[in-house]
Amino acid sequence: MPELEQALAEVAAEMAERTDRGDVATYIPQLGKVDPQKFGIAAVTNDGRVLMAGDADQAFSIQSISKVFTLTLALGNVGDALWQRVGREPSGNPFNSIVQLEHENGIPRNPFINAGAIVVSDILLAGHQPREAIGEILRFIQFLADDETIVIDREVAASERATGYRNFALANYMKSFGNLNHAPELALGVYFHHCAIAMSCRQLALAGRFLANGGKNPATGHSVVSAERARRIGAMMLTCGHYDGSGDFAFRVGIPGKSGVGGGILGIVPGVASLAVWSPGLNANGNSKLGSIALEKLARMMNWSIFAP
């Protein structure tokens, strides 16, 4: 696919020239240390090609992108019963808002805002110690990417725990409504650690390829989830994957995506490819500034949109 390879190179070259790169997430001290000049992009096509440009092999903290994989695991564990504890609607509020949680009686609006992901972590804790649940999540992502070198950045996890007062408040608030089955600090331990998983763009695009291929790993033909579940996870990514910037991302890019405050974005072009981009500087909504621009340009160049004929 030389056309795609050329498009990735052009996008990476253009992003390297830009000076307005957004701001790194200093509220998590370890993330504030990352070089904002970094930029990587990778595509894994359903026919098995892995194409990269820029810093696509440098690991970064995937943060909330991990919520795609924990949602996938939790749906495998409890199925649609999950939706009794977490909603499926865009939040329209910041990812750590407590006001909306109060208004909706401790039921988070969707599984990608912080409160929703904490409930998903609580579901994954069932029958496990936190260390076991964290290990299950990490092994699942290693399995999807076919890469056992993927690890949790312990310094980032510790940094999140030391500064995660708002997340502690969210968890305690949901516990007061009976929407956490375990002690808040246990669910938060799982949450902080899966957000601290470190991956490169190449590894992330490989891990997401099942969502671009009807729930199957295109390299092995192994079914990860049903085609229907893959579509539903993609729908959640499109409508909720960029917090209160989700509508703008859908408008500009037109594909399902999930961002993280580490500057990464996982994008899915159904039937075609899995994409990953990383640029640490964030826009006002907490999404990668250059990453969003890069995916918009790439989608336009390749005519990639779920709304395209």
Secondary structure, 3 states (H helix, E strand, C coil): CHHHHHHHHHHHHHHHHCCCCCECCCCCCCHHHCCCCCCEEEEEECCCCEEEEECCCCCEECHHHHHHHHHHHHHHHHHHHHHHCCCCCCCCCCCCCCHHHHHCCCCCCCCCCHHHHHHHHHHHCCCCCHHHHHHHHHHHHHHHHCCCCCEECHHHHHHHHHHCHHHHHHHHHHHHCCCCCCCHHHHHHHHHHHHCEEECHHHHHHHCHHHHCCCECCCCCCECCCHHHHHHHHHHHHHHCCHHHHHHHHHHCCCCEEECCCCEEEEEECCCEEEEEECCCECCCCCEHHHHHHHHHHHHHHCCCCCCC
